[in-house]
Structure formats: structure tokens, C-alpha cells
Amino acid sequence: MQKLYADVAKALRSNKMAKIKIWPHEEICPNGAEIESLPDETICEAALRNNIKIEHACEMSCACTTCHCIIRKGFDSLDEASDMEEDLLDKAWGLEQTSRLSCQTIPPDNEEIEIELPKYNINMVSEDH
């Protein structure tokens, strides 16, 4: 836990944090949210660190689509998805051209992105991680 606080403090001093705006989602984030990610932190990790419970049934190992999100702003600033991520996204509910797995997507430093969490995912059993 101490390392996390040190990482947050270092990122705040360097001002290299990406800003992530999460659009309102009926269950996960009813009012929407604006959070910041640490350097090299995925969207999913940043959301979970900010108590936004994005599903991640495979524990963020790129083996499912429960953390699927749609990038509404800033898609072109992201690194390309891997072949594995693309293959999984083909199975995601509500797939769009700007869909990504939040566990695989690291926003660039000092960028602003906006994401939407789909209303549904293909997880049959939701677990509180």
C-alpha cells in the first residue's frame, strides 16, 4: 500500500497522469466520473483504484471481454490493440469501432480520454472483486 501512495505522489509531482472521463452507467457509475491514471496504469486499474467496479472476470489477463469499454474521445491517441485483444473483442456485447478491453488499454500521459461502459457484458456470474 505504501508503494501505491508513493507512486501516486510521484505521478502528481510529475503531472504525467492521463485524465479519464467515464460516462454514466446505470449500475457501475450512475453519475459518471472523472479520474486520473498513473503512468503505465490501464483504464481498468485506474477505475478500480478509484472504486469504480469494472467487471474483470479474468483478473485482467486478456482472457475475457467483461471489461469491454468504448472509447468515445481519444481513441487515436491509444496504442493499437494486440491480435489477442482484437480476437476477444469480436465476442464482446455491443462492439463498436472504438471498443477496447479496459484491462489492456493504457492511456498516454497527459491525454484526456472519455469512455462508455456498455450496458451489458457476457459474464454470466458477476463477482465482487
N, C-alpha and C positions, 0 to 999 in steps of 0.2 A: 504494500500500500504506500509505503514511503517513496518508493521509486516512482509510482504514478504521480504523486504530488510533486516530486522533483521534475518529472517530465512536463507536467502542466506548467509549473513555474518557469521552466526553461523556454517552453514554447511561447508563453505570454511575453517574456522578455524579448524574444527574437521576432515576435509579431509575424510568424510564419503560418499561422493557423488558417485553414480554409473555413469559410462560413457555409453552413448547410441549412437551408430553409426547408422544413418538412411541411408539406401541405396537410391540412386537417384530414384525419382518418377517424371514422366513427368510433372505433374501439381502441386503437393503439395510441392515438394522439388527437383527441377531439378538437382541440383549439389550435392545432398546428404547433410548430416550434421553430426556433432559430437557435442553432447550436454551432459550436466550432469543433473542428477535428484537429488532433495533434498531428505533427508530421509523421507520415507513414502509417496513419491510422485509417482503417476502412470506414465507410459510411456506417456499416453495422456496428462496429466497435464504438464509434463516436456516439451513435444513438443509444446504445446500451449503457455507456458511461454516463449519459445524461438521463437515465431512467426511462427511455423510450424503448419499450419491449418489442423490438422487431423479431419476428419468428426467425429461428436459425436451427432447424431440426438436426442438421448435420454438424453442429458445433463449428460452423464457419469453415468447413473443409472443402467447399465447392463440390458437394455431392448431392445437393437437392436444389429446389427453387423457392423455398419458403421465405427467403429474404429478398425476393424479387422486388425491385423498385423501378420506377420510371423517372428518368432524368428529364425534368421539364425546363431547366435552364443550366447551361454549362456543359452539355454533353460533349461538344467538340474539344473541350479542354482536357478531357479524360484520356488516359491511355486506352488503347484498344483492348477489347475483351479477348481472353485466350480462347482457343478452339474448344476446350473443355467447358468453359462458361457459356459459349455460344450454343454448344450442343444441349446443355441443360436448359438454357433459356427457351429453346424450342418447345419444351414441355410446360412452360410457365403459363398460368392463367392470366389472360389479359395482356399478352405480349404486344409490345409496340416497338417501333424502330429504335427508340431511345431507352429500351429496357436494359437493365444491368442487374447483377446479383450484388446486393449491398455488401456482402462479405468479401467480395473480390475487387471492389471499386474504391480506390484511394483518390480523394480529391486533391488536385495540386495545391501547394502552398499559396496563400493569398488569393485564392479564387473564391467566387461565390457560385454555389450551385443550388438548384431547387429540385426536390424530389417529391414524387407522389407514391404512396404505398397503395397497391391495388386492394380493392375491397375484399378479395378472396385470394387464397392460395391453395395448393393441392395437398397440404398437410391434413391428414385425416384425424390426427390427435394433436391438440395443442398442449404443449408442456410449458410450465413456467420455469424458465432457465435461470 
